[in-house]
Amino acid sequence: MSNRYTCVICHNEIPHRIAECPYCRNRSAIAEGASPRILAMVFGILVVVFTATGLYTRSFKIEGRNRGQVRFTAAETAMAQERFEDAIGHYRDALLHARDHAGYRLGLTRALLAAERYSEAEQHLGALRVADPTSGLINHLLARQAAREWRVEEAIAYYRTAIHGRWDDDAETTRLQLRLDFVDLLDRTGRHQLAGAEALEVAQLHPQRPEDRHRLGNVLLKAGLYDRAAEVFRSLAAASSEDRAAVVGWAESELRMGNFEASLEHFTAAEQMRSDARTGRRVALSRRVLELDPSATGLDISERLHRSEVLAQRATAILEACRNPLRISPAGPSTPLPETRATSDSGPAEPGTNGAPGIGAAAVSDNLRRARDAWSVARGLCGPTLAADEPLEYLLGGPVP
Amino acid sequence: MRALRATLARLVAMSQRSPVLDEPQRFLLLSIVIGIFSGLVVVCFHVSIEYLNWNTIHSLSLPAGVLPIVWPALGGLAAYALVQFVVPAARGTGLVFTKAAVYASDGYIPFRSVLGKFASSTLSIGTGNPMGPEDPALQMGAGIASLLGRVFHLTKDHMRLIAPIGAAAGIAAAFNTPIAAVLFVMEEVVAAWNAGVLGSIVLSSVSAVVVSRWFLGDEPLYRVPEFELVGYSELLIYAAIGVAGGCLSALFTRHTIPLRSRIRRFPARYRHWLPALAGLVVGVVGMFAPETLGAGYDVIDGALHDRFAWDLLLVIGVLKLVTTALCFSCGTPGGLFAPTLFVGATLGGGLAGLAQLFWPLSMSSTSAYVLVGIGTFFGGLFRAPMTSVFMVVELSASYVIILPVMVANTVSVLVSRRLQHESLFALAASQDGFDLPSAEERRETPVMHVEDAMERGTDRMVSGRTPVSRAAEAVRSTGSQALLVRIRFGQLAWVERRDLLRAMKKGQGDERVTAAVRMRPVVRIYPDLNIDQALQNLAVYPLLPVASRMNPSNIVGTLTIDDVHRAYGIPVRETVSEPAAERPAPQT
């Protein structure tokens, strides 16, 4: 079959393939009449090259995956041996072979966190979160990073997503741990109400593992839910009589609730299990509180009155010290002292029938009220700089925050 | 029925007579085909470099020791030998050869140069030499385009345009940034914003990127962190990075070109071994700073994520600069695109780290400066400010960055031009024996407009009621060969001097010019037209009225060929001779 030629400019048919069109005198403008044939040829070559490139890149990707896996294994080994810098290098190499591999990137992030290279780790975490926004682990790591940098609102948001996010292994236990971490964070950052609410939610989950219950008890204690904390620690102590930490927690909860006798009893029990300085101090404190407590059981009315007077005097002295730490009378108006003053000198106590409170009981409650008022004013004035008087703190309204 | 049969017969005859596609259609189709072919070849190129890299400097099975040091030397030597003795057509920089194809060889690029570039650059970059794959990809794309143009028998004009189309496809596939590729080719190769070729370049570039992403995935070269401009005072630091980038690029050009020239004068028996020597230096440097090996994309990525301390960034930047200059001068195949980005990134990050020690105000993170710094050295060296700006914007996918990038890159280009007038590639082309127009030269060539040459006022125009005697007097006094005549309703015509004089001889001096002399139609031109457009009309009309764009009936001046000559400083013969033959009247 002979080819026909056509000028692409004037479209005239040309008998032979010549350098110049005889009609329009255009050079380099001769097209073969069999253009479809050229197109088909080009298309055929395209298909061949496309297929060859596909096969070539496929083998490249397989080889890349294998190399990435080798590097990843080396990285995991280095991580296990706590050679974090080596691990980072290997993870990076692994990522070069599979840049979108979330496992490699997560490994690198963990290694970076372990090596305390937080800034870079966070960038990888950001990329991971974009790829998988519901991952519990990634959100948890981001939450920890945000908490570390005191970006509290961000941390709270990440914690919430992590708690409700996707966990592949042992989701319930992990979520519980996260919740406990979260309550801890809220408490540390002064969000006590939120911490309390979260802690209550955690308590309703009824964790079974003793270590979780220990954490829960401590969290409840921190959140000010003393009765719940006491309940958790009591159950732990009942389950294992050797659980000293549970007994200490229980004693602490009782102390915070004002059950000083129970607190002394439990602290003493813990001291007997194993003595340490802290527990010793708590035993002494419980004793001193009990010695000052006008509402302790088995006291007669005069002893109650005496103790209440002592409390009132000490509270008033603290208030005075708080108002005028240099003992110079203030020039400006001062906060008025609680006005009435009932002492054992103002009149004999009149015991009621069967030891029931009569006038003496009224004086006791009056003294206690004065003491509480003075303590409250002092707390308001001095706040954290209030002179330390631990027994008073526990007797008159809880420890200074 | 007979009519239908006749129509069908005509259609069959037409399809047999004419080719399937006409030239513009074939050109557009070709742009896509070029993009696909270039994309495929660049994908294979990329994969080959990686394969070689895995089996040499990043081998998992070969023992560590001396071998990693000698790989760049072996690769450099093999690549050089290939282009020197087997495929000489693949020598030199791709950008220069592509421009040469556009300006000198009617778009012809031998296909063996594509094969040679592929093999030699794979050998050189794959063994760790600090060169980039973009420039070879550009030349490969242009070579493929040229081959396809020849296969499709394009006209000479289209053949000249086909090389830039392939170049854009090659660079887009290699760097995965279609916009930057289009801008680079328009700015650096074509150096003119020709709308026709722009469409084809965009088509090929997009096709190439689609193919590249199809096979290699759509992950960008760098994972760019979110950019934030903390305060406008930071622009001062960005400007300082621009100054540093400009100075460094000028310094690079000033030292590399003389070094390259000196090396070329070496006796051949020594010169042929120099790429191996350069590779050895690269290997030794790479032993202490492995970041300097290869194209270095992963290092830029690391710098963008605060992986390196600022002092380390400056050190590896300088080492990369030195080893790249050495390899480029010795003739190791490969491009300068990636190394310039590397140096810019390390410069930006390093200077930002330094600034953080002394800057009294709050600053963005180092990664922001790395990102902005990427384009500064590139812009200064390639003198392509638009490409450098849009490349970074495209990489970061953030418009917030455009202000710092524009500040840094513009400052860099200005400083570089101030310190070093000619760009590296213009000088390299000259060393390679080409005298090609540089993009800057083309941009800066002043364009003459009609308003620069026209004679203002209406001395060469009379009313249609003017007597012939006065018109003849006017034509004598202006020394013009023709005179414009305003007929009515703003209509214009022109009369020949000869006709006026003939009418005078006939004694028609008192008659109106419109009655006595033949009126000839005329076209208006405007003051803002290029002189070459006006010249096309002056080939037909001896005198052209220049009208105002605001009111085309208002004639603000006139233009003759003598005016154009005067504007260009060509001496004009003032004496007017009577024409021997009558000028043919143009068809209306």
Interface residues (C-beta under 8 A of the other chain):
Chain A: R4 T6 V8 I9 H11 E13 N26 R27 S28 A29 I30 A31 E32 G33 S35 P36 I38 L39 V42 L46 V49 F50 A52 T53 G54 Y56 T57 F60 E63 G64 R67 V70 R92 D93 L96 R99 D100 S119 E120 Q123 H124 G126 A127
Chain B: Q16 R17 S18 P19 V20 L21 D22 E23 V33 I36 F37 L40 V41 V43 C44 V47 E50 Y51 W54 H58 L60 L148 V151 F152 H153 L154 T155 K156 M159 F215 L216 G217 E219 R223 P225 D298 G302 H305 D306 R307 S365 S367
